[in-house]
């Protein structure tokens, strides 16, 4: 038997579950999120106020342009604009209602947004059908009034031109329907050319169709403007909420119940997750910055943003659990060191030094023992990553025998350690000799240099422990 032994220790499932129950998050996450509500509401109200101002300005501009149209078209478009205005107000009120009910439930909020958008679409579809019927009726009335084809053509061309100007001025046509406004202008140019050539009947037909297409385009843009704005609002709300959740998760207070009593532990989540909280926070901050200048973003971009925030939300919530598990794993390594101490103290061994590697609680525990004869034992308990996510530790035991090279004596110490582990609910594999160390004491004296072990690790040497 050598002076360098290696074994693996796994905590039994029942014992691990007991320890998990004993280490619980004291924070009420619902309360934490509830405290975020005011911040989110303020941000959303600012966004919505800007939207309402833009919608109001759009309808006022439309009113001014519609006032210059022919009598029948003016009455029809005035009615349609009022319906759009009323529909928009009801839609905005429904958004207010959803925000009051689901401020911190991003997924549910997004689902209701989809329902509201569908309702908006149904209303717009009704207006499209109504529009087509009324334009056909107005065309029939013009014919009954026995207006000349030249007069009718001039009226339709003028009204279609006004509608085209309204779209170009008050809607982001190129953003939502690239090329549609240009096609309207091309059709108008054909109608004007027919008019100039005296082809009035052809000009009437083409101008009527162009007006109908322009009015349909306006309704399409109304629908797309509303959908884009609601997805923007949802994306911004979700991102702000997740950022606030990250802030709330910076430090979690855990209650750890031990045989000595209850201990409160404030755990820095970013520390215990090896910077994962900082990574998520930076990703969310970048997304918020992107959403602050959203003009280049499409509806699909905004939907993708909502999905990303939901992913980050889940990651953020999981980080507290990861921190708890790693905190518990660190405590287990410390307990293992104490178990070895209890196993050796009856045989005259005392601890002369102990530390976490680099004085970092996430890493290996090093413990040094010495007896009256000057012999030393160093144990190193290191975390091991398992595919099944169970907590397992690698233990290295180095016997620095100076008074004797007694194999039976080392076996006796190992047996005492193994028996103590079993009594503590820990499973240990059969210790094996490290290759090349058979039948001699440990000679890796650097393991005895605990000041070196305490030194911070260089970035190149740091390995993320996976408990």
PyMOL commands that set and color helices and strands:
alter all, ss='L'
color gray80, all
select helices_A, chain A and resi 13-22+29-34+37-66+71-102+106-144+149-170+173-176+180-196+200-248+269-272+276-291+294-296+299-345+357-359+407-423+445-448+450-454
alter helices_A, ss='H'
color red, helices_A
select strands_A, chain A and resi 4-11+23-25+251-258+261-268+350-356+365-370+376-384+392-400+426-428+432-433
alter strands_A, ss='S'
color yellow, strands_A
deselect
rebuild
show_as cartoon
